[in-house]
């Protein structure tokens, strides 16, 4: 399970963002989008913690991918 301290820290940061947005008078629709993105990012971070916690300690690191070449677009 994800560390309870990490969960509390991330939750407190999302709450602080909500308070700051309200205090700044940000439009409620914009606040909703920002808070939704923050909540999704929080859930992704916690899910990643769980995935990494379940990985075997001797799992090999992923091979780095070669740098992608930029695509030239016709003007």
PQR file with spaces between the fields and no chain letter, atoms N, CA, C, O and H, PARSE charges and radii, in Angstrom:
ATOM       1  N    UNK     1       0.846   -1.182    0.000 -0.4000 1.5000
ATOM       2  CA   UNK     1       0.000    0.000    0.000 -0.0000 2.0000
ATOM       3  C    UNK     1       0.887    1.238    0.000  0.5500 1.7000
ATOM       4  O    UNK     1       1.994    1.220    0.538 -0.5500 1.4000
ATOM       5  N    UNK     2       0.396    2.305   -0.603 -0.4000 1.5000
ATOM       6  CA   UNK     2       1.162    3.548   -0.662 -0.0000 2.0000
ATOM       7  C    UNK     2       1.361    4.094    0.752  0.5500 1.7000
ATOM       8  O    UNK     2       0.513    3.919    1.627 -0.5500 1.4000
ATOM       9  H    UNK     2      -0.503    2.319   -1.040  0.4000 1.0000
ATOM      10  N    UNK     3       2.475    4.745    0.949 -0.4000 1.5000
ATOM      11  CA   UNK     3       2.817    5.305    2.249 -0.0000 2.0000
ATOM      12  C    UNK     3       1.760    6.329    2.675  0.5500 1.7000
ATOM      13  O    UNK     3       1.420    7.232    1.911 -0.5500 1.4000
ATOM      14  H    UNK     3       3.163    4.887    0.238  0.4000 1.0000
ATOM      15  N    UNK     4       1.249    6.180    3.889 -0.4000 1.5000
ATOM      16  CA   UNK     4       0.191    7.071    4.388 -0.0000 2.0000
ATOM      17  C    UNK     4       0.657    8.516    4.444  0.5500 1.7000
ATOM      18  O    UNK     4      -0.134    9.429    4.209 -0.5500 1.4000
ATOM      19  H    UNK     4       1.525    5.446    4.509  0.4000 1.0000
ATOM      20  N    UNK     5       1.930    8.737    4.752 -0.4000 1.5000
ATOM      21  CA   UNK     5       2.446   10.107    4.780 -0.0000 2.0000
ATOM      22  C    UNK     5       2.393   10.739    3.394  0.5500 1.7000
ATOM      23  O    UNK     5       2.025   11.905    3.250 -0.5500 1.4000
ATOM      24  H    UNK     5       2.573    7.995    4.943  0.4000 1.0000
ATOM      25  N    UNK     6       2.760    9.973    2.385 -0.4000 1.5000
ATOM      26  CA   UNK     6       2.732   10.488    1.004 -0.0000 2.0000
ATOM      27  C    UNK     6       1.306   10.814    0.595  0.5500 1.7000
ATOM      28  O    UNK     6       1.065   11.836   -0.048 -0.5500 1.4000
ATOM      29  H    UNK     6       3.059    9.026    2.502  0.4000 1.0000
ATOM      30  N    UNK     7       0.361    9.964    0.958 -0.4000 1.5000
ATOM      31  CA   UNK     7      -1.045   10.214    0.642 -0.0000 2.0000
ATOM      32  C    UNK     7      -1.499   11.511    1.300  0.5500 1.7000
ATOM      33  O    UNK     7      -2.155   12.336    0.663 -0.5500 1.4000
ATOM      34  H    UNK     7       0.556    9.134    1.481  0.4000 1.0000
ATOM      35  N    UNK     8      -1.156   11.693    2.564 -0.4000 1.5000
ATOM      36  CA   UNK     8      -1.550   12.900    3.293 -0.0000 2.0000
ATOM      37  C    UNK     8      -0.922   14.146    2.683  0.5500 1.7000
ATOM      38  O    UNK     8      -1.588   15.173    2.552 -0.5500 1.4000
ATOM      39  H    UNK     8      -0.623   11.023    3.081  0.4000 1.0000
ATOM      40  N    UNK     9       0.346   14.068    2.311 -0.4000 1.5000
ATOM      41  CA   UNK     9       1.028   15.215    1.713 -0.0000 2.0000
ATOM      42  C    UNK     9       0.366   15.611    0.406  0.5500 1.7000
ATOM      43  O    UNK     9       0.078   16.787    0.184 -0.5500 1.4000
ATOM      44  H    UNK     9       0.887   13.234    2.417  0.4000 1.0000
ATOM      45  N    UNK    10       0.124   14.637   -0.460 -0.4000 1.5000
ATOM      46  CA   UNK    10      -0.491   14.944   -1.757 -0.0000 2.0000
ATOM      47  C    UNK    10      -1.904   15.479   -1.583  0.5500 1.7000
ATOM      48  O    UNK    10      -2.308   16.410   -2.280 -0.5500 1.4000
ATOM      49  H    UNK    10       0.358   13.682   -0.280  0.4000 1.0000
ATOM      50  N    UNK    11      -2.646   14.903   -0.671 -0.4000 1.5000
ATOM      51  CA   UNK    11      -4.009   15.367   -0.404 -0.0000 2.0000
ATOM      52  C    UNK    11      -4.002   16.804    0.116  0.5500 1.7000
ATOM      53  O    UNK    11      -4.823   17.624   -0.293 -0.5500 1.4000
ATOM      54  H    UNK    11      -2.317   14.146   -0.105  0.4000 1.0000
ATOM      55  N    UNK    12      -3.075   17.097    1.015 -0.4000 1.5000
ATOM      56  CA   UNK    12      -2.967   18.458    1.558 -0.0000 2.0000
ATOM      57  C    UNK    12      -2.604   19.465    0.475  0.5500 1.7000
ATOM      58  O    UNK    12      -3.064   20.606    0.512 -0.5500 1.4000
ATOM      59  H    UNK    12      -2.408   16.431    1.348  0.4000 1.0000
ATOM      60  N    UNK    13      -1.791   19.059   -0.480 -0.4000 1.5000
ATOM      61  CA   UNK    13      -1.411   19.966   -1.562 -0.0000 2.0000
ATOM      62  C    UNK    13      -2.596   20.266   -2.474  0.5500 1.7000
ATOM      63  O    UNK    13      -2.768   21.403   -2.915 -0.5500 1.4000
ATOM      64  H    UNK    13      -1.418   18.132   -0.510  0.4000 1.0000
ATOM      65  N    UNK    14      -3.402   19.269   -2.755 -0.4000 1.5000
ATOM      66  CA   UNK    14      -4.598   19.513   -3.578 -0.0000 2.0000
ATOM      67  C    UNK    14      -5.565   20.422   -2.816  0.5500 1.7000
ATOM      68  O    UNK    14      -6.157   21.328   -3.402 -0.5500 1.4000
ATOM      69  H    UNK    14      -3.263   18.346   -2.397  0.4000 1.0000
ATOM      70  N    UNK    15      -5.724   20.186   -1.524 -0.4000 1.5000
ATOM      71  CA   UNK    15      -6.579   21.053   -0.707 -0.0000 2.0000
ATOM      72  C    UNK    15      -6.053   22.487   -0.690  0.5500 1.7000
ATOM      73  O    UNK    15      -6.834   23.435   -0.786 -0.5500 1.4000
ATOM      74  H    UNK    15      -5.243   19.450   -1.048  0.4000 1.0000
ATOM      75  N    UNK    16      -4.739   22.651   -0.570 -0.4000 1.5000
ATOM      76  CA   UNK    16      -4.142   23.993   -0.565 -0.0000 2.0000
ATOM      77  C    UNK    16      -4.364   24.684   -1.904  0.5500 1.7000
ATOM      78  O    UNK    16      -4.607   25.890   -1.956 -0.5500 1.4000
ATOM      79  H    UNK    16      -4.105   21.882   -0.492  0.4000 1.0000
ATOM      80  N    UNK    17      -4.281   23.917   -2.983 -0.4000 1.5000
ATOM      81  CA   UNK    17      -4.552   24.485   -4.310 -0.0000 2.0000
ATOM      82  C    UNK    17      -5.986   24.975   -4.391  0.5500 1.7000
ATOM      83  O    UNK    17      -6.244   26.061   -4.910 -0.5500 1.4000
ATOM      84  H    UNK    17      -4.084   22.937   -2.940  0.4000 1.0000
ATOM      85  N    UNK    18      -6.917   24.187   -3.884 -0.4000 1.5000
ATOM      86  CA   UNK    18      -8.329   24.587   -3.902 -0.0000 2.0000
ATOM      87  C    UNK    18      -8.535   25.874   -3.110  0.5500 1.7000
ATOM      88  O    UNK    18      -9.247   26.772   -3.560 -0.5500 1.4000
ATOM      89  H    UNK    18      -6.707   23.305   -3.463  0.4000 1.0000
ATOM      90  N    UNK    19      -7.922   25.967   -1.942 -0.4000 1.5000
ATOM      91  CA   UNK    19      -8.044   27.190   -1.130 -0.0000 2.0000
ATOM      92  C    UNK    19      -7.440   28.388   -1.847  0.5500 1.7000
ATOM      93  O    UNK    19      -8.021   29.473   -1.835 -0.5500 1.4000
ATOM      94  H    UNK    19      -7.344   25.238   -1.576  0.4000 1.0000
ATOM      95  N    UNK    20      -6.292   28.207   -2.466 -0.4000 1.5000
ATOM      96  CA   UNK    20      -5.625   29.301   -3.170 -0.0000 2.0000
ATOM      97  C    UNK    20      -6.453   29.771   -4.363  0.5500 1.7000
ATOM      98  O    UNK    20      -6.549   30.971   -4.622 -0.5500 1.4000
ATOM      99  H    UNK    20      -5.820   27.325   -2.477  0.4000 1.0000
ATOM     100  N    UNK    21      -7.043   28.838   -5.078 -0.4000 1.5000
ATOM     101  CA   UNK    21      -7.878   29.211   -6.222 -0.0000 2.0000
ATOM     102  C    UNK    21      -9.093   29.999   -5.773  0.5500 1.7000
ATOM     103  O    UNK    21      -9.451   30.996   -6.400 -0.5500 1.4000
ATOM     104  H    UNK    21      -6.965   27.863   -4.868  0.4000 1.0000
ATOM     105  N    UNK    22      -9.735   29.564   -4.691 -0.4000 1.5000
ATOM     106  CA   UNK    22     -10.886   30.293   -4.157 -0.0000 2.0000
ATOM     107  C    UNK    22     -10.483   31.685   -3.696  0.5500 1.7000
ATOM     108  O    UNK    22     -11.166   32.668   -3.986 -0.5500 1.4000
ATOM     109  H    UNK    22      -9.444   28.754   -4.182  0.4000 1.0000
ATOM     110  N    UNK    23      -9.365   31.762   -2.974 -0.4000 1.5000
ATOM     111  CA   UNK    23      -8.896   33.044   -2.438 -0.0000 2.0000
ATOM     112  C    UNK    23      -8.538   34.018   -3.558  0.5500 1.7000
ATOM     113  O    UNK    23      -8.696   35.229   -3.405 -0.5500 1.4000
ATOM     114  H    UNK    23      -8.811   30.964   -2.738  0.4000 1.0000
ATOM     115  N    UNK    24      -8.060   33.493   -4.674 -0.4000 1.5000
ATOM     116  CA   UNK    24      -7.675   34.342   -5.800 -0.0000 2.0000
ATOM     117  C    UNK    24      -8.860   34.714   -6.668  0.5500 1.7000
ATOM     118  O    UNK    24      -8.727   35.521   -7.588 -0.5500 1.4000
ATOM     119  H    UNK    24      -7.931   32.509   -4.798  0.4000 1.0000
ATOM     120  N    UNK    25     -10.026   34.132   -6.386 -0.4000 1.5000
ATOM     121  CA   UNK    25     -11.214   34.447   -7.171 -0.0000 2.0000
ATOM     122  C    UNK    25     -11.202   33.857   -8.572  0.5500 1.7000
ATOM     123  O    UNK    25     -11.805   34.413   -9.489 -0.5500 1.4000
ATOM     124  H    UNK    25     -10.135   33.476   -5.639  0.4000 1.0000
ATOM     125  N    UNK    26     -10.526   32.744   -8.736 -0.4000 1.5000
ATOM     126  CA   UNK    26     -10.470   32.086  -10.042 -0.0000 2.0000
ATOM     127  C    UNK    26     -11.858   31.576  -10.410  0.5500 1.7000
ATOM     128  O    UNK    26     -12.603   31.090   -9.559 -0.5500 1.4000
ATOM     129  H    UNK    26     -10.036   32.292   -7.991  0.4000 1.0000
ATOM     130  N    UNK    27     -12.190   31.696  -11.686 -0.4000 1.5000
ATOM     131  CA   UNK    27     -13.480   31.237  -12.189 -0.0000 2.0000
ATOM     132  C    UNK    27     -13.713   29.782  -11.774  0.5500 1.7000
ATOM     133  O    UNK    27     -12.819   28.950  -11.930 -0.5500 1.4000
ATOM     134  H    UNK    27     -11.586   32.091  -12.377  0.4000 1.0000
ATOM     135  N    UNK    28     -14.889   29.467  -11.252 -0.4000 1.5000
ATOM     136  CA   UNK    28     -15.150   28.093  -10.783 -0.0000 2.0000
ATOM     137  C    UNK    28     -14.919   27.017  -11.845  0.5500 1.7000
ATOM     138  O    UNK    28     -14.471   25.918  -11.520 -0.5500 1.4000
ATOM     139  H    UNK    28     -15.615   30.143  -11.125  0.4000 1.0000
ATOM     140  N    UNK    29     -15.218   27.318  -13.103 -0.4000 1.5000
ATOM     141  CA   UNK    29     -14.995   26.311  -14.158 -0.0000 2.0000
ATOM     142  C    UNK    29     -13.509   26.048  -14.364  0.5500 1.7000
ATOM     143  O    UNK    29     -13.089   24.910  -14.570 -0.5500 1.4000
ATOM     144  H    UNK    29     -15.582   28.211  -13.368  0.4000 1.0000
ATOM     145  N    UNK    30     -12.712   27.130  -14.304 -0.4000 1.5000
ATOM     146  CA   UNK    30     -11.259   26.949  -14.438 -0.0000 2.0000
ATOM     147  C    UNK    30     -10.720   26.192  -13.226  0.5500 1.7000
ATOM     148  O    UNK    30      -9.867   25.314  -13.365 -0.5500 1.4000
ATOM     149  H    UNK    30     -13.053   28.055  -14.136  0.4000 1.0000
ATOM     150  N    UNK    31     -11.217   26.533  -12.041 -0.4000 1.5000
ATOM     151  CA   UNK    31     -10.799   25.828  -10.827 -0.0000 2.0000
ATOM     152  C    UNK    31     -11.138   24.350  -10.917  0.5500 1.7000
ATOM     153  O    UNK    31     -10.345   23.497  -10.519 -0.5500 1.4000
ATOM     154  H    UNK    31     -11.910   27.246  -11.928  0.4000 1.0000
ATOM     155  N    UNK    32     -12.309   24.056  -11.436 -0.4000 1.5000
ATOM     156  CA   UNK    32     -12.735   22.664  -11.565 -0.0000 2.0000
ATOM     157  C    UNK    32     -11.773   21.888  -12.454  0.5500 1.7000
ATOM     158  O    UNK    32     -11.394   20.762  -12.132 -0.5500 1.4000
ATOM     159  H    UNK    32     -12.953   24.749  -11.759  0.4000 1.0000
ATOM     160  N    UNK    33     -11.376   22.494  -13.579 -0.4000 1.5000
ATOM     161  CA   UNK    33     -10.436   21.826  -14.489 -0.0000 2.0000
ATOM     162  C    UNK    33      -9.086   21.617  -13.809  0.5500 1.7000
ATOM     163  O    UNK    33      -8.508   20.533  -13.888 -0.5500 1.4000
ATOM     164  H    UNK    33     -11.684   23.409  -13.840  0.4000 1.0000
ATOM     165  N    UNK    34      -8.583   22.656  -13.139 -0.4000 1.5000
ATOM     166  CA   UNK    34      -7.283   22.548  -12.477 -0.0000 2.0000
ATOM     167  C    UNK    34      -7.297   21.517  -11.357  0.5500 1.7000
ATOM     168  O    UNK    34      -6.372   20.715  -11.229 -0.5500 1.4000
ATOM     169  H    UNK    34      -9.052   23.537  -13.074  0.4000 1.0000
ATOM     170  N    UNK    35      -8.346   21.543  -10.553 -0.4000 1.5000
ATOM     171  CA   UNK    35      -8.437   20.583   -9.449 -0.0000 2.0000
ATOM     172  C    UNK    35      -8.636   19.159   -9.964  0.5500 1.7000
ATOM     173  O    UNK    35      -8.132   18.206   -9.370 -0.5500 1.4000
ATOM     174  H    UNK    35      -9.098   22.194  -10.657  0.4000 1.0000
ATOM     175  N    UNK    36      -9.362   19.017  -11.054 -0.4000 1.5000
ATOM     176  CA   UNK    36      -9.525   17.693  -11.658 -0.0000 2.0000
ATOM     177  C    UNK    36      -8.189   17.144  -12.140  0.5500 1.7000
ATOM     178  O    UNK    36      -7.880   15.969  -11.945 -0.5500 1.4000
ATOM     179  H    UNK    36      -9.771   19.792  -11.536  0.4000 1.0000
ATOM     180  N    UNK    37      -7.401   18.014  -12.773 -0.4000 1.5000
ATOM     181  CA   UNK    37      -6.077   17.594  -13.247 -0.0000 2.0000
ATOM     182  C    UNK    37      -5.167   17.267  -12.063  0.5500 1.7000
ATOM     183  O    UNK    37      -4.413   16.295  -12.108 -0.5500 1.4000
ATOM     184  H    UNK    37      -7.653   18.969  -12.931  0.4000 1.0000
ATOM     185  N    UNK    38      -5.238   18.073  -11.007 -0.4000 1.5000
ATOM     186  CA   UNK    38      -4.407   17.822   -9.824 -0.0000 2.0000
ATOM     187  C    UNK    38      -4.800   16.504   -9.165  0.5500 1.7000
ATOM     188  O    UNK    38      -3.931   15.745   -8.736 -0.5500 1.4000
ATOM     189  H    UNK    38      -5.851   18.863  -10.971  0.4000 1.0000
ATOM     190  N    UNK    39      -6.085   16.228   -9.081 -0.4000 1.5000
ATOM     191  CA   UNK    39      -6.545   14.974   -8.482 -0.0000 2.0000
ATOM     192  C    UNK    39      -6.104   13.781   -9.329  0.5500 1.7000
ATOM     193  O    UNK    39      -5.682   12.757   -8.792 -0.5500 1.4000
ATOM     194  H    UNK    39      -6.791   16.845   -9.429  0.4000 1.0000
ATOM     195  N    UNK    40      -6.202   13.914  -10.640 -0.4000 1.5000
ATOM     196  CA   UNK    40      -5.777   12.822  -11.521 -0.0000 2.0000
ATOM     197  C    UNK    40      -4.276   12.580  -11.392  0.5500 1.7000
ATOM     198  O    UNK    40      -3.833   11.432  -11.358 -0.5500 1.4000
ATOM     199  H    UNK    40      -6.545   14.746  -11.076  0.4000 1.0000
ATOM     200  N    UNK    41      -3.492   13.657  -11.322 -0.4000 1.5000
ATOM     201  CA   UNK    41      -2.045   13.516  -11.165 -0.0000 2.0000
ATOM     202  C    UNK    41      -1.706   12.857   -9.827  0.5500 1.7000
ATOM     203  O    UNK    41      -0.778   12.053   -9.739 -0.5500 1.4000
ATOM     204  H    UNK    41      -3.853   14.590  -11.350  0.4000 1.0000
ATOM     205  N    UNK    42      -2.460   13.204   -8.799 -0.4000 1.5000
ATOM     206  CA   UNK    42      -2.253   12.600   -7.486 -0.0000 2.0000
ATOM     207  C    UNK    42      -2.517   11.097   -7.545  0.5500 1.7000
ATOM     208  O    UNK    42      -1.733   10.300   -7.032 -0.5500 1.4000
ATOM     209  H    UNK    42      -3.214   13.857   -8.871  0.4000 1.0000
ATOM     210  N    UNK    43      -3.615   10.725   -8.167 -0.4000 1.5000
ATOM     211  CA   UNK    43      -3.944    9.298   -8.283 -0.0000 2.0000
ATOM     212  C    UNK    43      -2.890    8.561   -9.110  0.5500 1.7000
ATOM     213  O    UNK    43      -2.529    7.429   -8.789 -0.5500 1.4000
ATOM     214  H    UNK    43      -4.253   11.374   -8.584  0.4000 1.0000
ATOM     215  N    UNK    44      -2.393    9.204  -10.178 -0.4000 1.5000
ATOM     216  CA   UNK    44      -1.343    8.580  -10.990 -0.0000 2.0000
ATOM     217  C    UNK    44      -0.074    8.375  -10.174  0.5500 1.7000
ATOM     218  O    UNK    44       0.575    7.335  -10.282 -0.5500 1.4000
ATOM     219  H    UNK    44      -2.686   10.124  -10.439  0.4000 1.0000
ATOM     220  N    UNK    45       0.284    9.369   -9.356 -0.4000 1.5000
ATOM     221  CA   UNK    45       1.490    9.248   -8.526 -0.0000 2.0000
ATOM     222  C    UNK    45       1.350    8.105   -7.533  0.5500 1.7000
ATOM     223  O    UNK    45       2.288    7.335   -7.327 -0.5500 1.4000
ATOM     224  H    UNK    45      -0.243   10.214   -9.268  0.4000 1.0000
ATOM     225  N    UNK    46       0.185    7.996   -6.920 -0.4000 1.5000
ATOM     226  CA   UNK    46      -0.034    6.922   -5.950 -0.0000 2.0000
ATOM     227  C    UNK    46      -0.064    5.559   -6.633  0.5500 1.7000
ATOM     228  O    UNK    46       0.441    4.579   -6.085 -0.5500 1.4000
ATOM     229  H    UNK    46      -0.577    8.622   -7.087  0.4000 1.0000
ATOM     230  N    UNK    47      -0.653    5.492   -7.822 -0.4000 1.5000
ATOM     231  CA   UNK    47      -0.673    4.231   -8.567 -0.0000 2.0000
ATOM     232  C    UNK    47       0.741    3.816   -8.948  0.5500 1.7000
ATOM     233  O    UNK    47       1.089    2.638   -8.869 -0.5500 1.4000
ATOM     234  H    UNK    47      -1.063    6.288   -8.267  0.4000 1.0000
ATOM     235  N    UNK    48       1.558    4.786   -9.361 -0.4000 1.5000
ATOM     236  CA   UNK    48       2.944    4.485   -9.703 -0.0000 2.0000
ATOM     237  C    UNK    48       3.699    3.973   -8.490  0.5500 1.7000
ATOM     238  O    UNK    48       4.495    3.041   -8.601 -0.5500 1.4000
ATOM     239  H    UNK    48       1.275    5.743   -9.424  0.4000 1.0000
ATOM     240  N    UNK    49       3.456    4.576   -7.331 -0.4000 1.5000
ATOM     241  CA   UNK    49       4.085    4.082   -6.098 -0.0000 2.0000
ATOM     242  C    UNK    49       3.736    2.617   -5.862  0.5500 1.7000
ATOM     243  O    UNK    49       4.600    1.816   -5.505 -0.5500 1.4000
ATOM     244  H    UNK    49       2.810    5.333   -7.241  0.4000 1.0000
ATOM     245  N    UNK    50       2.470    2.271   -6.060 -0.4000 1.5000
ATOM     246  CA   UNK    50       2.046    0.879   -5.854 -0.0000 2.0000
ATOM     247  C    UNK    50       2.701   -0.060   -6.860  0.5500 1.7000
ATOM     248  O    UNK    50       3.135   -1.155   -6.502 -0.5500 1.4000
ATOM     249  H    UNK    50       1.768    2.921   -6.350  0.4000 1.0000
ATOM     250  N    UNK    51       2.772    0.367   -8.110 -0.4000 1.5000
ATOM     251  CA   UNK    51       3.389   -0.466   -9.148 -0.0000 2.0000
ATOM     252  C    UNK    51       4.855   -0.705   -8.818  0.5500 1.7000
ATOM     253  O    UNK    51       5.346   -1.830   -8.914 -0.5500 1.4000
ATOM     254  H    UNK    51       2.420    1.257   -8.400  0.4000 1.0000
ATOM     255  N    UNK    52       5.554    0.363   -8.428 -0.4000 1.5000
ATOM     256  CA   UNK    52       6.977    0.217   -8.118 -0.0000 2.0000
ATOM     257  C    UNK    52       7.199   -0.602   -6.857  0.5500 1.7000
ATOM     258  O    UNK    52       8.198   -1.315   -6.751 -0.5500 1.4000
ATOM     259  H    UNK    52       5.155    1.277   -8.350  0.4000 1.0000
ATOM     260  N    UNK    53       6.291   -0.511   -5.909 -0.4000 1.5000
ATOM     261  CA   UNK    53       6.424   -1.281   -4.674 -0.0000 2.0000
ATOM     262  C    UNK    53       6.262   -2.776   -4.942  0.5500 1.7000
ATOM     263  O    UNK    53       6.836   -3.602   -4.232 -0.5500 1.4000
ATOM     264  H    UNK    53       5.480    0.068   -5.996  0.4000 1.0000
ATOM     265  N    UNK    54       5.485   -3.122   -5.963 -0.4000 1.5000
ATOM     266  CA   UNK    54       5.241   -4.528   -6.282 -0.0000 2.0000
ATOM     267  C    UNK    54       6.299   -5.113   -7.217  0.5500 1.7000
ATOM     268  O    UNK    54       6.343   -6.327   -7.414 -0.5500 1.4000
ATOM     269  H    UNK    54       5.019   -2.451   -6.540  0.4000 1.0000
ATOM     270  N    UNK    55       7.152   -4.262   -7.794 -0.4000 1.5000
ATOM     271  CA   UNK    55       8.173   -4.744   -8.723 -0.0000 2.0000
ATOM     272  C    UNK    55       9.249   -5.496   -7.943  0.5500 1.7000
ATOM     273  O    UNK    55       9.624   -5.086   -6.844 -0.5500 1.4000
ATOM     274  H    UNK    55       7.117   -3.276   -7.634  0.4000 1.0000
ATOM     275  N    UNK    56       9.741   -6.585   -8.506 -0.4000 1.5000
ATOM     276  CA   UNK    56      10.823   -7.304   -7.827 -0.0000 2.0000
ATOM     277  C    UNK    56      12.047   -6.397   -7.717  0.5500 1.7000
ATOM     278  O    UNK    56      12.329   -5.622   -8.631 -0.5500 1.4000
ATOM     279  H    UNK    56       9.437   -6.917   -9.399  0.4000 1.0000
ATOM     280  N    UNK    57      12.778   -6.491   -6.599 -0.4000 1.5000
ATOM     281  CA   UNK    57      13.913   -5.590   -6.396 -0.0000 2.0000
ATOM     282  C    UNK    57      15.031   -5.761   -7.416  0.5500 1.7000
ATOM     283  O    UNK    57      15.813   -4.838   -7.640 -0.5500 1.4000
ATOM     284  H    UNK    57      12.549   -7.121   -5.857  0.4000 1.0000
ATOM     285  N    UNK    58      15.111   -6.932   -8.031 -0.4000 1.5000
ATOM     286  CA   UNK    58      16.181   -7.162   -8.998 -0.0000 2.0000
ATOM     287  C    UNK    58      15.705   -7.021  -10.440  0.5500 1.7000
ATOM     288  O    UNK    58      16.370   -7.496  -11.361 -0.5500 1.4000
ATOM     289  H    UNK    58      14.476   -7.682   -7.849  0.4000 1.0000
ATOM     290  N    UNK    59      14.566   -6.375  -10.642 -0.4000 1.5000
ATOM     291  CA   UNK    59      14.041   -6.188  -11.995 -0.0000 2.0000
ATOM     292  C    UNK    59      14.994   -5.296  -12.785  0.5500 1.7000
ATOM     293  O    UNK    59      15.442   -4.266  -12.280 -0.5500 1.4000
ATOM     294  H    UNK    59      14.026   -5.989   -9.894  0.4000 1.0000
ATOM     295  N    UNK    60      15.307   -5.686  -14.026 -0.4000 1.5000
ATOM     296  CA   UNK    60      16.229   -4.873  -14.826 -0.0000 2.0000
ATOM     297  C    UNK    60      15.574   -3.550  -15.219  0.5500 1.7000
ATOM     298  O    UNK    60      14.360   -3.456  -15.396 -0.5500 1.4000
ATOM     299  H    UNK    60      14.943   -6.523  -14.436  0.4000 1.0000
ATOM     300  N    UNK    61      16.412   -2.549  -15.347 -0.4000 1.5000
ATOM     301  CA   UNK    61      15.916   -1.240  -15.781 -0.0000 2.0000
ATOM     302  C    UNK    61      15.584   -1.314  -17.270  0.5500 1.7000
ATOM     303  O    UNK    61      16.191   -2.088  -18.010 -0.5500 1.4000
ATOM     304  H    UNK    61      17.398   -2.624  -15.204  0.4000 1.0000
ATOM     305  N    UNK    62      14.643   -0.525  -17.690 -0.4000 1.5000
ATOM     306  CA   UNK    62      14.265   -0.496  -19.099 -0.0000 2.0000
ATOM     307  C    UNK    62      15.416    0.081  -19.924  0.5500 1.7000
ATOM     308  O    UNK    62      16.132    0.978  -19.478 -0.5500 1.4000
ATOM     309  H    UNK    62      14.151    0.104  -17.089  0.4000 1.0000
ATOM     310  N    UNK    63      15.572   -0.444  -21.113 -0.4000 1.5000
ATOM     311  CA   UNK    63      16.593    0.062  -22.022 -0.0000 2.0000
ATOM     312  C    UNK    63      16.189    1.455  -22.505  0.5500 1.7000
ATOM     313  O    UNK    63      15.027    1.674  -22.845 -0.5500 1.4000
ATOM     314  H    UNK    63      14.991   -1.172  -21.476  0.4000 1.0000
ATOM     315  N    UNK    64      17.129    2.392  -22.539 -0.4000 1.5000
ATOM     316  CA   UNK    64      16.780    3.724  -23.041 -0.0000 2.0000
ATOM     317  C    UNK    64      16.436    3.659  -24.522  0.5500 1.7000
ATOM     318  O    UNK    64      17.052    2.922  -25.292 -0.5500 1.4000
ATOM     319  H    UNK    64      18.074    2.213  -22.263  0.4000 1.0000
ATOM     320  N    UNK    65      15.440    4.444  -24.896 -0.4000 1.5000
ATOM     321  CA   UNK    65      15.033    4.486  -26.305 -0.0000 2.0000
ATOM     322  C    UNK    65      15.922    5.469  -27.044  0.5500 1.7000
ATOM     323  O    UNK    65      16.334    6.482  -26.480 -0.5500 1.4000
ATOM     324  H    UNK    65      14.940    5.042  -24.270  0.4000 1.0000
ATOM     325  N    UNK    66      16.221    5.174  -28.308 -0.4000 1.5000
ATOM     326  CA   UNK    66      17.021    6.133  -29.073 -0.0000 2.0000
ATOM     327  C    UNK    66      16.235    7.431  -29.260  0.5500 1.7000
ATOM     328  O    UNK    66      15.006    7.428  -29.320 -0.5500 1.4000
ATOM     329  H    UNK    66      15.886    4.350  -28.766  0.4000 1.0000
ATOM     330  N    UNK    67      16.967    8.526  -29.351 -0.4000 1.5000
ATOM     331  CA   UNK    67      16.316    9.827  -29.534 -0.0000 2.0000
ATOM     332  C    UNK    67      15.552    9.823  -30.853  0.5500 1.7000
ATOM     333  O    UNK    67      16.060    9.367  -31.877 -0.5500 1.4000
ATOM     334  H    UNK    67      17.966    8.527  -29.302  0.4000 1.0000
ATOM     335  N    UNK    68      14.353   10.327  -30.814 -0.4000 1.5000
ATOM     336  CA   UNK    68      13.546   10.385  -32.029 -0.0000 2.0000
ATOM     337  C    UNK    68      13.960   11.574  -32.870  0.5500 1.7000
ATOM     338  O    UNK    68      14.272   12.649  -32.357 -0.5500 1.4000
ATOM     339  H    UNK    68      13.940   10.697  -29.982  0.4000 1.0000
ATOM     340  N    UNK    69      13.956   11.359  -34.150 -0.4000 1.5000
ATOM     341  CA   UNK    69      14.308   12.433  -35.079 -0.0000 2.0000
ATOM     342  C    UNK    69      13.081   13.308  -35.313  0.5500 1.7000
ATOM     343  O    UNK    69      11.975   12.791  -35.469 -0.5500 1.4000
ATOM     344  H    UNK    69      13.703   10.486  -34.567  0.4000 1.0000
ATOM     345  N    UNK    70      13.265   14.629  -35.341 -0.4000 1.5000
ATOM     346  CA   UNK    70      12.117   15.494  -35.594 -0.0000 2.0000
ATOM     347  C    UNK    70      11.546   15.263  -36.989  0.5500 1.7000
ATOM     348  O    UNK    70      12.273   14.937  -37.926 -0.5500 1.4000
ATOM     349  H    UNK    70      14.164   15.049  -35.215  0.4000 1.0000
ATOM     350  N    UNK    71      10.264   15.434  -37.105 -0.4000 1.5000
ATOM     351  CA   UNK    71       9.588   15.260  -38.378 -0.0000 2.0000
ATOM     352  C    UNK    71       9.523   16.616  -39.068  0.5500 1.7000
ATOM     353  O    UNK    71       9.063   17.595  -38.480 -0.5500 1.4000
ATOM     354  H    UNK    71       9.674   15.699  -36.343  0.4000 1.0000
ATOM     355  N    UNK    72       9.982   16.673  -40.310 -0.4000 1.5000
ATOM     356  CA   UNK    72       9.927   17.915  -41.057 -0.0000 2.0000
ATOM     357  C    UNK    72       8.561   18.013  -41.730  0.5500 1.7000
ATOM     358  O    UNK    72       8.108   17.088  -42.405 -0.5500 1.4000
ATOM     359  H    UNK    72      10.356   15.878  -40.787  0.4000 1.0000
ATOM     360  N    UNK    73       7.929   19.144  -41.528 -0.4000 1.5000
ATOM     361  CA   UNK    73       6.626   19.365  -42.140 -0.0000 2.0000
ATOM     362  C    UNK    73       6.768   20.296  -43.322  0.5500 1.7000
ATOM     363  O    UNK    73       7.576   21.225  -43.306 -0.5500 1.4000
ATOM     364  H    UNK    73       8.296   19.896  -40.980  0.4000 1.0000
ATOM     365  N    UNK    74       5.975   20.039  -44.350 -0.4000 1.5000
ATOM     366  CA   UNK    74       6.014   20.909  -45.522 -0.0000 2.0000
ATOM     367  C    UNK    74       5.387   22.248  -45.156  0.5500 1.7000
ATOM     368  O    UNK    74       4.401   22.312  -44.422 -0.5500 1.4000
ATOM     369  H    UNK    74       5.319   19.284  -44.363  0.4000 1.0000
ATOM     370  N    UNK    75       5.970   23.301  -45.676 -0.4000 1.5000
ATOM     371  CA   UNK    75       5.438   24.643  -45.360 -0.0000 2.0000
ATOM     372  C    UNK    75       4.260   24.986  -46.210  0.5500 1.7000
ATOM     373  O    UNK    75       3.695   26.071  -46.074 -0.5500 1.4000
ATOM     374  H    UNK    75       6.771   23.249  -46.273  0.4000 1.0000
